Amino acid sequence: MKKINQVYQRIGVIGGGAWGTALAQRLALAGRDTLLWAYEDQCVSNINKKKENSQYLPGINLHDNIVATSNIQDLGDMDAIFSVAPAQHTRNILEEFSPFIREGLPIVLCSKGVEISSHSFMSQVLNQILPKSVAAVLSGPSFAIDVARGLPTAVTLACENQVIGQKLVEAIGAPTFRPYLTEDLIGTEVGGAVKNVLAIACGIVIGKGLGKSAHAAVIARGYAEMTRFGMALGCKPETLRGLCGLGDLVLTCSSEQSRNMSCGLSLGKGMTLKEIISSRSSVTEGVATAPVLEAMAKKLKIDMPICTAMSHILSGKIGVDEAIKQLLSREITTEI
């Protein structure tokens, strides 16, 4: 890839959770001057004074190039923004930020979910609120702790403006953090959203002791659901076969380190959703995304039985055992 001389040097990150902090660390290690906005004053203080986000990413010594703030106006003169707020809070935070942005500001959306109220992906939310900004999406198989530690990671970076997309790749890319560029925004977002719901299903399989064969089957049939959903929305199939689709699905569905899979694991072992959520400080995106996928699948007239079953379990319509029974009782048909 040909390099562009002018680089994005001053980068803002919205969101002081584990993933936002990890991306701030990655940007700082790439030599960028990084300003991290966090909601919690204590989080801001710890980052600035102790160089650690002890609440969300403990044990990582943060780079000196990272400065934290609780004033979102401070991000207004950045060269680019990485938005890592939870999906259901993204609209409110972007609205709060809107008076301070300039035309053409690149905003990289890093949240993996669909807005409940509007059934909008984050790039669509951004276009509604900040139509003069340039949307990009970052997604792929990437645990925050791995990125913060500098372990090898590859992701998808989607941007319709390929010049700006290349500049974003150069701003954050490194030998151990490899962003692969595409123009398919919604395709990149579909993979990140759907895999969270499927990870809950895989966690339930393991929690119930149903075996590795069942686990593999859920991943494969879940990928079929992801593909049907994405194709109905006009996504490119090669996007879903890539890092942000199949790659992220395999990672999130195969590790208890995933908040979504660990949620399913606890459900499979008999815990209630209320008990699970109350014990966590971080958002489990798949919980909010499942009912949205069910509703969107109905509207698009496509079959997503695993995602629908997760929606019913999480809403309390049916229990885990009944959902498993219903899935195993479905008519056997052709695979394609």
C-alpha positions in Angstrom: 0.0 0.0 0.0 1.4 3.4 -1.0 2.0 5.7 1.9 0.5 9.2 2.2 2.9 11.9 3.4 0.4 13.8 5.6 -0.6 11.7 8.6 -3.2 12.0 11.3 -1.1 12.9 14.3 -3.6 14.1 16.9 -6.2 11.4 17.5 -9.2 11.4 19.9 -10.7 8.3 21.4 -14.3 8.4 22.8 -14.8 5.8 25.5 -12.6 4.9 28.4 -13.5 1.2 28.7 -11.2 -1.7 28.0 -11.4 -1.4 24.2 -11.2 2.4 24.0 -8.1 2.3 26.3 -6.5 -0.5 24.2 -7.0 1.5 21.0 -5.6 4.6 22.7 -2.6 2.6 23.7 -2.2 1.3 20.1 -2.4 4.8 18.7 0.1 6.1 21.2 2.5 3.2 20.5 2.2 4.2 16.8 3.5 7.6 17.7 0.2 9.5 17.8 -0.7 12.2 20.3 -3.8 10.5 21.8 -6.6 12.2 23.8 -8.9 9.7 25.5 -12.4 10.9 26.6 -13.9 9.0 29.5 -17.1 9.5 31.4 -15.8 8.6 34.8 -13.7 11.3 36.5 -11.8 8.6 38.5 -10.9 6.9 35.3 -9.5 10.1 33.8 -7.5 10.8 37.0 -6.0 7.3 37.1 -4.9 7.5 33.5 -3.3 10.9 33.8 -1.7 10.4 37.2 -1.0 6.7 37.4 -0.9 5.8 33.6 -3.3 2.9 34.2 -7.0 2.3 33.6 -7.3 0.2 36.8 -11.1 -0.1 36.4 -11.3 -1.5 32.9 -7.8 -2.5 31.7 -5.8 -3.2 34.9 -2.1 -4.2 34.7 -1.3 -2.2 31.5 1.2 0.6 31.8 -0.2 3.2 29.5 2.0 5.2 27.1 3.0 8.8 28.0 1.4 10.0 24.7 -2.1 9.2 26.2 -3.9 12.1 28.0 -7.4 11.6 29.4 -10.2 14.1 29.6 -13.8 14.2 30.8 -14.6 17.3 28.6 -15.7 16.1 25.2 -15.2 19.6 23.7 -11.4 18.9 24.0 -11.7 16.4 21.1 -12.9 19.1 18.7 -9.5 19.9 17.1 -8.3 16.3 16.6 -7.3 15.0 13.2 -9.5 12.0 13.6 -11.8 10.3 16.2 -12.2 6.7 17.2 -15.6 6.3 18.8 -15.7 3.3 21.2 -18.8 4.2 23.3 -21.3 1.3 23.8 -23.7 1.0 20.8 -26.8 2.0 22.8 -25.0 5.2 24.1 -23.3 6.2 20.8 -26.1 8.5 19.6 -26.3 10.5 22.8 -22.5 10.9 22.9 -22.2 11.9 19.3 -25.0 14.5 19.8 -23.1 15.9 22.7 -20.0 16.1 20.6 -21.7 17.5 17.5 -21.3 21.2 18.3 -17.5 20.8 18.3 -16.7 19.0 15.1 -15.5 20.4 11.8 -16.7 19.3 8.4 -14.8 16.3 7.0 -13.6 15.0 10.4 -13.0 11.2 10.1 -14.9 9.3 12.8 -14.0 5.6 13.2 -16.8 3.6 14.7 -15.6 0.8 16.9 -18.7 -0.3 18.7 -20.2 -3.7 17.7 -24.0 -3.5 17.9 -27.3 -2.1 16.5 -29.3 0.7 18.0 -32.4 -0.7 19.6 -34.7 2.3 19.1 -34.0 2.8 15.4 -32.5 -0.5 14.2 -29.6 1.5 12.9 -26.0 0.5 12.6 -23.4 2.9 14.1 -22.5 4.3 10.7 -26.1 5.1 10.0 -26.4 6.8 13.4 -23.3 8.9 12.7 -24.8 9.9 9.3 -28.0 11.1 10.9 -26.2 13.2 13.6 -23.0 14.3 11.9 -23.6 14.1 8.1 -20.6 16.3 7.4 -18.2 13.9 9.0 -16.5 11.0 7.2 -17.5 7.6 8.6 -15.2 4.6 9.0 -15.6 1.3 10.9 -13.0 -0.7 12.7 -13.9 -4.3 13.5 -12.4 -7.8 13.7 -11.0 -10.5 16.0 -9.3 -8.3 18.7 -9.5 -8.7 22.4 -8.6 -5.4 24.2 -5.9 -7.0 26.4 -4.1 -8.6 23.4 -4.0 -5.2 21.5 -2.9 -3.4 24.7 0.0 -5.9 25.1 1.0 -5.5 21.5 0.2 -9.1 20.6 -0.3 -9.8 16.8 -3.8 -8.7 15.7 -5.5 -8.2 12.3 -8.7 -6.2 11.8 -10.9 -4.7 9.1 -11.1 -1.0 8.6 -13.9 0.1 6.4 -14.1 3.6 4.8 -15.8 4.6 1.5 -13.2 7.3 1.0 -10.1 5.2 0.3 -7.7 8.1 0.7 -8.9 8.8 4.2 -9.1 5.1 4.9 -5.5 4.7 4.0 -4.5 7.6 6.3 -6.4 5.9 9.1 -4.6 2.6 8.5 -1.3 4.4 8.6 -2.2 6.3 11.8 -2.9 3.1 13.8 -1.2 0.3 11.9 1.9 -1.5 13.0 3.6 -4.9 12.4 1.5 -6.4 15.3 -1.7 -4.5 14.5 -2.7 -4.9 10.8 -5.8 -3.1 9.5 -7.1 -4.4 6.2 -9.0 -1.8 4.2 -12.4 -2.2 2.6 -15.2 0.1 1.4 -18.0 -2.1 2.9 -19.2 -0.2 6.0 -22.4 -2.1 6.8 -20.8 -5.5 6.0 -18.1 -4.7 8.5 -20.7 -3.8 11.1 -22.9 -6.8 10.5 -20.1 -9.2 11.4 -19.4 -7.4 14.7 -23.0 -7.2 15.7 -24.2 -10.7 14.8 -21.2 -12.6 16.3 -21.9 -11.2 19.7 -25.3 -12.9 19.8 -23.9 -16.1 18.4 -21.2 -16.0 21.1 -23.9 -16.1 23.8 -25.3 -19.2 22.1 -21.9 -20.9 22.0 -21.4 -20.1 25.7 -24.7 -21.8 26.5 -23.6 -24.9 24.6 -20.4 -25.1 26.7 -22.2 -24.2 29.9 -24.8 -26.9 29.4 -22.0 -29.5 28.6 -23.3 -30.2 25.1 -19.9 -30.9 23.7 -17.4 -29.5 21.1 -19.4 -30.9 18.2 -22.4 -28.9 19.1 -20.2 -25.9 19.6 -18.7 -26.2 16.1 -22.2 -26.7 14.7 -23.5 -23.5 16.3 -20.5 -21.5 14.9 -21.1 -22.9 11.4 -24.9 -22.5 11.4 -24.5 -19.1 13.0 -22.2 -18.0 10.2 -24.9 -19.1 7.8 -27.3 -16.8 9.6 -24.8 -13.9 9.6 -24.3 -14.4 5.8 -28.1 -14.4 5.1 -28.6 -11.3 7.2 -25.7 -9.4 5.6 -26.6 -10.3 2.1 -30.2 -9.1 2.7 -28.7 -5.8 3.7 -26.5 -5.6 0.6 -23.2 -6.5 2.2 -20.4 -8.0 0.1 -20.0 -11.7 0.9 -16.2 -11.4 0.9 -16.5 -9.0 3.8 -18.3 -11.5 5.9 -15.8 -14.2 5.0 -13.0 -11.9 6.3 -11.7 -10.7 9.6 -14.7 -8.7 10.7 -17.1 -11.6 9.9 -15.8 -15.2 10.1 -12.6 -14.1 12.0 -14.4 -12.3 14.7 -17.0 -15.0 15.0 -14.4 -17.7 15.6 -12.6 -15.6 18.3 -15.7 -14.5 20.2 -17.4 -17.9 20.1 -14.3 -19.8 21.3 -13.0 -17.9 24.3 -14.5 -17.3 27.8 -12.5 -14.0 27.7 -15.4 -12.8 25.5 -18.0 -11.0 27.6 -20.7 -12.4 25.3 -19.5 -16.0 25.4 -19.0 -15.8 29.2 -22.6 -14.5 29.5 -23.9 -17.5 27.6 -21.7 -19.8 29.7 -23.3 -18.5 32.9 -26.7 -18.8 31.4 -26.0 -22.4 30.5 -24.9 -23.1 34.1 -28.2 -21.8 35.4 -27.5 -18.2 36.3 -30.2 -15.6 35.5 -29.4 -12.7 33.1 -30.1 -10.2 35.9 -27.4 -11.9 38.1 -24.9 -11.9 35.3 -25.4 -8.3 34.3 -25.4 -7.0 37.9 -22.0 -8.6 38.5 -20.3 -6.8 35.5 -19.0 -3.3 35.0 -18.7 -3.7 31.2 -21.4 -3.8 28.6 -22.4 -7.2 27.0 -23.4 -5.9 23.6 -25.1 -9.1 22.4 -27.8 -8.8 25.0 -29.1 -5.6 23.5 -28.5 -6.7 19.9 -30.4 -10.0 20.0 -33.9 -8.6 20.0 -33.0 -6.1 17.2 -31.7 -9.0 15.0 -34.9 -10.9 15.6 -37.0 -7.9 14.6 -34.9 -7.1 11.6 -34.8 -10.7 10.4 -38.6 -10.8 10.5 -38.8 -7.6 8.5 -36.3 -8.9 5.9 -38.1 -12.3 5.8 -34.9 -14.3 6.5 -34.5 -17.2 8.9 -32.1 -16.7 11.9 -33.2 -19.4 14.3 -30.1 -19.3 16.6 -30.3 -15.5 17.0 -34.0 -15.6 17.5 -33.6 -18.3 20.2 -31.1 -16.1 22.0 -33.5 -13.2 21.8 -36.2 -15.3 23.4 -33.9 -16.6 26.2 -32.6 -13.1 27.0 -36.1 -11.6 27.1 -37.3 -14.4 29.4 -39.9 -15.7 26.8 -38.4 -19.2 27.1 -35.8 -21.0 29.2 -32.5 -22.3 28.0 -33.6 -26.0 27.9 -36.8 -25.1 25.9 -34.8 -23.1 23.4 -32.3 -26.0 22.9 -35.3 -28.4 22.4 -36.9 -26.1 19.8 -33.6 -25.8 17.9 -33.0 -29.5 17.8 -36.6 -30.2 16.7 -36.4 -28.0 13.6 -36.9 -29.8 10.3 -33.6 -31.0 8.8 -33.1 -29.4 5.4 -30.3 -28.8 2.9 -27.2 -26.9 4.2 -27.1 -24.2 1.5 
